[in-house]
Amino acid sequence: MSQSVELEKGYFGEFGGSFVPPELLEVLKILDENFNKYKDDEEFINEFKYYLEEYVGRETPLYFAERLTKELGGAKIYLKREDLNHTGSHKINNVLGQILLAKRMGAKRVIAETGAGQHGVATATVCAMFGMDCTIYMGAEDTKRQALNVFRMELLGAKVVAVSKGQGRLKEAVDEALGDLVQNYENTFYLLGSAVGPHPFPTMVKHFQSVISRESRAQILKKEGKLPYAVLACVGGGSNAIGSFAEYLSDKEVRLIGVEPSQAATLTTGTTGVIHGFKCIVLQDEEGNPKPTYSIAAGLDYPGVGPEHSHLKTSGRADYVAVTNEEVLEAFQVLSKLEGIIPALESAHAVAYAMKLAPTLEKEQSIVINISGRGDKDVEQVFHMLEKN
């Protein structure tokens, strides 16, 4: 496949860009033009706000986790409740913005990739609402792990394509979705779910997900009268994390902490490379091929990471840490038992690190954890894992 490099746009430090075939580069340029045209358009903004409030149910609470705080000792713990959104995760924020863009661009067909299925469910949901044809690519392994979400997508009218190539996980789903776009770009809108991919996708996803930190920053100031010591979020591709960090980037006193799975710790152990049309830190072998990854959370099972996270890591603005499966399963149970909130396994990664961090801080300090999704989709998987142990 011939490649073309667009050097002038979409870079965060050395990371980002558009490393794609010439025909796809033209599609991305049109997408970029339309995104820049509508993101500041008053009618578009008002419609986006309307659906966020009336359909999604925003704004989401910033909840003081009193029992968890008392149990751990140390800093006050606040939970940004993205799990309370319609469809159960932060994914709906981005898909809503993108579907409104697709509608204005005259798209007849929408495609998407999904790992844990939450982005797929959110995409199928908005396609049903706006009456658009919808195809979701999902790794064959993930369709087994997340069978309930597959049924949800199909119930909403989407066609779910199980991808059995390679590991049959998120990377392969993205591969297939990009291949579909190359073949059908004239009538197809690729609704990418994470802050990855060629420009303008990382910028676009950050723009629509920044509502998370815009709300949480105002909420914590109202509750505490000062900014938090740290903001924590899980990181796979990085959409919930970049949305959680966005409005704090210029607040240098606020630590930004991304939490990865230890077996797919891209930012902790990866090197610079190109994957899926963009330059980032990636888990790769000596030949530059993506390494196999594994996480108990399907949504974090990706060998690359968003270009802005790569830049935040190398520039030192954000810290990235890894937690083990055992720590995640413990956090999943602790939050459920102490606060009555069952988190997605992805979100439980951030909770797991917070459980280590909070006790080291002073009681007048606070931390914000983004609970990016609810754990309904994971309960059966966790049941079998705990039963096995």
Steps between C-alpha positions, in 0.01 A plus 500: 500500500655831397532756777483876512603717792323818597758685709329829567207391719401288793828486688552503876874547527641225278187284517190489280471583132334311215686199359237374257442417131447809275128429443439483876700816562250692288212358706674606821556851367127533425421369849743750653346788305149406610602447863664844513200653326240360738676475838461878545165524321231624738225277359727191524607586855140550612387172345791317663416654839132415457567130445764486776242631746174349374622168359826416680399647837792739560644647706623196691560532875838537668428271792689505830583136578478538877527135603790428262678813625454390862613145424821609331586802713670801347364707214130552426393289203256638246350292220405657167194289418522442123344159573169683547487614136245342266660177366717476813828669415683810381489374139164663429653851531723448198261300283231762543733774378622290209153385390385863484804566281426195282143621454620840379747334263221297340631157602265208434699233679695494826772253600684465831739275690449383857688306767291475815192576293412829672600711199315259275186522712521880508551515122212260434285710733551831318469330160163363611396846619596666170400211273846423358637168374755372752778238484717425804831312479594304812775248569368143512652451847326813623163388361528201735612705800235764437212293359241715680623814322494317165132424558437864598657624176296257292185590692566864408514404133876486440683232306783359715793354306722267705865529392693176551836606349805526726406506866138582416501807723477878478803552274356264239159670524667834420687338210174381347318830556781694328493250212125554465550877493761474224253295293186702574613852588262664252189420707640388839580690821750326730392582856826427681460441871831588658749786485711309248532473122611752239418870531237634565366211711709554819418873502135439422453235771674721757272791407181301558630320813633817667151549642611256775776724637310821428234377741729339757724807528204727575350238734814446710551876536143529625536210744855556626576862411824388334629271227572132573844359571453255212264379229510128421363309201563165334684501167465268203476711189435790733164667432362512856841603634553786254145616570572484874830690464412761235388792717778443755791503255594859581454444876858391563434430868252223412660162440356311204531124542414243233467139615576211265471121525838344584475262202424781254701781660567695182614829654694326775702264277437592133716676239426750222342358185212526254171310537164552332613809314657702783827525692491418870657293774420140413576148619698357208763239417842567344345500151247766600201263510247552781546253784214282623329654804268373768280672755206367698333824388431465128486878455866535604631219283683714241874518420500874418378812676378845399767741371419764759552249781833408340594869510374550857716204604821614328453864602444399861160673532324173583608186682408152381503197726401135471292278728460123508189294428487402868500865609225578248278215620546614859408860408195375307374327815601771749316780317196277460486406868588838651315738269237289324658588166606216271763647266601379156820295516663779300406758765606264778860549382483866606334403829776244564774761477298751702482242779880511516531877456232638734649366827830680424330842483372746760134508604451854364608388153262350244523278195253455214454157341319475171259207521486467123238226490279270701581136557181323391682373190778349715309336784478155338869508400606603852273234652680227304843645578433514872340154499807364321731657758 
